[in-house]
Amino acid sequence: MGEAGDMVTVATRLDSLDRALRAAPAHELPETLLELLGKHFGVAGLEIYLADLRLAVLEPVIEPEAPGIPLVATLEGRVFCDQVCIQQPLDDEVALVLPMTVRGDRSGVLWLRLPEAPDEAVREELAVAAELVAHAIVLAEVATDRYQRARRPQRLTLAAEMQWQLLPVRSVASASYRLAGQLEPAYAVRGDNFDWAQDLDSLTVAVTNGMGESTTAAALTTLAITALRNARRSGADLVTQAALADQAVWAHHAGTQHISTLLMRIDLATGEVRVIDAGSPRLWLVRENSVERVELEAQLPLGLVDGTEYDEQHLQLEPGDRLFVLTDGIYDAVLADRDYSTASLHRALQTSRRLPPTEAVRSLLSDLRAFLQDSDLDDDAVAVCIDWIGPRGDELPAADERSWILL
């Protein structure tokens, strides 16, 4: 068959897969996938591994009782963390491990078993198929809990359930920026959260640190983030968003509860940052080899005083800059007489400089857990990392560039 015929076959197989996944019952995607990949590519077996909420383990979907695979020191973990594709021998067969990612949000990996090593063209088709599976799972999660259950090897507290339902996706990639965020403790988080949204010309980010315990803190955060979203979606500027959210929290609690918030809007054409510091989340700038805390004018938390007026401050980013927003569960962590913010934080931010935001956040929180010797945090922690690439996104790889490791 000629080159044109091969292209038609590729398009037909992938289109058939995409349509079948969209048409399949939401809870039957893995079984539908195995049938189709077996028919079109000779795949003899597969497993879908989804990253757990703590970003520590890849958990199986098809065989939920099977052990998860750690992200550290495993091939599957390398595929997830480095976003590479790996082919490895498997007795008389071969295995492919492929990243599943949607718009920069890393959901997990697809593990395939084939009777023989595929050629380069088939490998690329199967890598695209893994992306289609990731998209299908995102759509399916509105109708089934199968994939949510796979992501949680332990039960969430009710407050944590509320917080995770409130989150947007944990990471995103665009031509001009990369963003990632994470909550800790993942299965028992109470009041800390983050939110983000991109418009045509800007990226808005909110990081919140709600007071209180358990569902009280989660309900307060839900109120504040919902109020911020409501204002943002009405077209309000950053100052008005803060003012309307402040009024919403005050109207419900009359100052008895408040929520610390850092609001940012990044102009995607210029890199100008407008920021409001309404509480405890802190902003750090990593530029080349330097790490500096951005000193902001401290303003009142949302809901503390009726009718608070907020002011914006301005910061100019340069292409290649990185911003971290951290809540006090990170920089106030203490073990014995050592404080994390003075003992380790600066080093952790600097050593993760060359990692993508998803891995930089995971590395920072892993470093924090190691500092605390795996003891529980005294307070919730949120870390959000934003890389500003530049107005044209010159550093963005081409969409069809894929790294393969053949073992």
HELIX and SHEET records of a PDB file:
HELIX    1   1 GLU A    3  ALA A   23  1                                  21    
HELIX    2   2 ALA A   26  GLU A   28  5                                   3    
HELIX    3   3 LEU A   29  PHE A   41  1                                  13    
HELIX    4   4 LEU A   75  ASP A   82  1                                   8    
HELIX    5   5 GLU A  120  ALA A  140  1                                  21    
HELIX    6   6 ARG A  146  ALA A  150  1                                   5    
HELIX    7   7 LEU A  158  LEU A  166  1                                   9    
HELIX    8   8 SER A  214  ARG A  233  1                                  20    
HELIX    9   9 LEU A  238  HIS A  253  1                                  16    
HELIX   10  10 ASP A  328  TYR A  331  1                                   4    
HELIX   11  11 TYR A  340  ALA A  343  1                                   4    
HELIX   12  12 LEU A  345  THR A  351  1                                   7    
HELIX   13  13 PRO A  357  PHE A  371  1                                  15    
SHEET    1   A 7 ILE A  69  PRO A  70  0                                        
SHEET    2   A 7 VAL A  57  PRO A  60 -1                                        
SHEET    3   A 7 GLY A  45  ALA A  51 -1                                        
SHEET    4   A 7 ASP A 105  LEU A 114 -1                                        
SHEET    5   A 7 GLU A  93  VAL A 102 -1                                        
SHEET    6   A 7 CYS A  85  LEU A  90 -1                                        
SHEET    7   A 7 TRP A 404  LEU A 406  1                                        
SHEET    1   B 6 SER A 171  ALA A 173  0                                        
SHEET    2   B 6 TYR A 177  GLU A 184 -1                                        
SHEET    3   B 6 ALA A 381  TRP A 388 -1                                        
SHEET    4   B 6 ARG A 322  LEU A 326 -1                                        
SHEET    5   B 6 ARG A 282  ARG A 287 -1                                        
SHEET    6   B 6 SER A 290  ARG A 293 -1                                        
SHEET    1   C 5 ASP A 192  GLN A 198  0                                        
SHEET    2   C 5 SER A 202  GLY A 210 -1                                        
SHEET    3   C 5 ILE A 259  ASP A 267 -1                                        
SHEET    4   C 5 GLU A 272  ALA A 278 -1                                        
SHEET    5   C 5 GLN A 313  GLN A 316 -1                                        
SHEET    1   D 2 VAL A 334  LEU A 335  0                                        
SHEET    2   D 2 ARG A 338  ASP A 339 -1                                        
END                                                                             
